[in-house]
C-alpha cells in the first residue's frame, strides 16, 4: 500500500507541476531546473531531477534524461529511481544497461521485485532474441558418419524381431459356422 501511495504522490506532483508551471514540456523543464537549484534536501532534489528526466524523455532527449536519473541517484539512492532508469534503458533498447540496473534493484531493493517484473521479462526476452540472432543454433558435423553405428533403438528392435522369430508358432483359430 505504501508503494502505491508513493507512486500516486509522484504522479500527482508531476501533474501539478505541469499545470502550475505551464502547458509546454519545455516550460516545465525550465521551471524544474530552477526548483532543483533551490532544493534544500537530497530527497527533494532527487525527486525533481526525476521529474525533469521524465520530461526530457517525453521530448525524446534521452541523454539529458539519463543524466538527470543518474544525478537523482547520486543525490539520494532510491529504488523507484533505479526502476525508472531501467525503464528508460528498456525504452531505448539498451538491454545490457537495463539488465545491470535490474540486477542492482533485485540485489538492493528486493521489495521492488513485483514492480520491475515486466521490465525484467522484456529485457530477458530481448536479450535472448539478440543472442539467438547473433548465435543461431546449428548442427556441426565435425566427423565422418560411421555407417556401422547401431543405435539403442535399432538394437532393441533387432532383439524383438529375433525373439519373435524364435518363439513357437501360435495355433491358428478355426471358426465354424
N, C-alpha and C positions, 0 to 999 in steps of 0.2 A: 504494500500500500504506500509505503514511504517513497519508493521509486516512482510510482505514478504521480504522487504529489510533486516531486522534484521536476519530472518531465512536464507536468501541467504548468508549474510555475515558470519554467524556462520558456515554454511556448507562449504563455500569457505575456511575459516580459518582452519577448520578441515582437509580438503583435502590437503591444502598447508602444514599443519603441518606434515601430513603423508609423503608427497613427500619429504619435506625438511629434516625431521629427521630420515628417514629410512623406509624401507619397512615393517618391522615387527611391530606388535602392541606393543610388549614388549619394543622395542627400542623407540617407540613413547611415551610410558608411562614414561620411564626413562627421556627422554628429557622434557616432560611436567612437571615432578617433579622439574627439575632444573629451568624451566621457572616460575613455581609457586613460588619458593623461591625468585626469583629475581623480581617478580611483584611489581610494585610501587603503583598502585591504587587498591582499593577494587573491582572495576568493572572488571579490568583486571584479578585479582586473581580469582574472581568468575568464569569468562569465562573459564580460563584454568583448573580450578577444574572440571567444567562440561565436558570439552573435555576429561580429564583424566577419569572421571566417565564413559563416553561413551565407552572409550577403555577397561576399566575393564569389562563393560557389554559385549563387543564383546568376551572377554575371559571367559565369564560366571562366573566372580568373582563379585557376586552381593553385598557382604558385603562391600568391598572397594569402589564399585561404589556408594552405598548408603551413605557411609561415606563422599565421595567427594561431592555428591549433597548437603548433609546437611551442609558441610563446605562452599560450594559456597553460600548457602542461609545465612549462618552466616556472610560471608564476605560482601555480598550485596544481600538483598532480591529483587528478580525479578520474575515476573510472569512466564516467559518462563522456568525458572529453576524449579519452582513448577510443571509446566506441564510435564517436563521431569521426575521429581521424580514420579509423578502419573503414567506415562507410565512405569517406571521401576517397580513400585509396581504391576501394572497390569500384566506385563510380568512375574513376579514372582508368580502370583496368590495370592498376599496378598491384597485381595479386601477390607478388613476393613481399612487398612492403606491408600489404594488408595482412598477410599471414603472420608476419613478425609482430605486428601490433596485436592481432588476435591472440597470439601465444602469450604476449605480455599481459593482456587482460585476463586470460584464463589462469595465469600463474598468480597474479597480484590482486585480482578483483573477481574471485570466483562467484560472488553474488550476482554478477552481470552475465553469467553463463547463458541464461534463457534469453536475455535481451540481444545477445550477439549471435544467437544460433543461426538465424537466417543468413547473416553476413558470412559466418564461418562456412556454412553449407555452400554458398555461392562461390566463395574463394576456393574451397576444396574442389568443387566440380570444375571450375575454370582451370585450375592448376592441373587436374587430371587430363582435361581436354588438350591443354597445351603440351603436356608430357607425351600423350599418345600421338599428337601431331608431329612432334619432334622425334619420337622413337616408336615408329609403327611396329606392331607385333609382326614378326615374320619367322618362318621356319628356315633354318640354315642347315643344309646337308653338307657336313664337312668331311664325311667319309663315304666310301663307295657302299652301295647296297649289298648286303650279304644275302645271296639267293638261297643259301642253305638254312637260314634262320627260320625257326619254327616258334610261333607264339604259344603261350599257355592255352589259349582258346583252341588253337589248332591241335595241340597235343590232347586236350580233353575230348575234342570231337573224334579224333582218331581212336582213342581208347574206348569211347562209347560205341563206335562202329565195330571194333574188334569184339567187344563184349556181346553185342547183339548178334554178330555172326557166329560166335561160339556157343550161344545159348541153344538149347534143344528147340526144335520147331514146335510151334503151338498147334494143337489139333484144330482142324477146321470145323466150324459149326455147320451142322446139317439142319436144314429147315424142311420140315414136312408140312404138306398142306392137307 
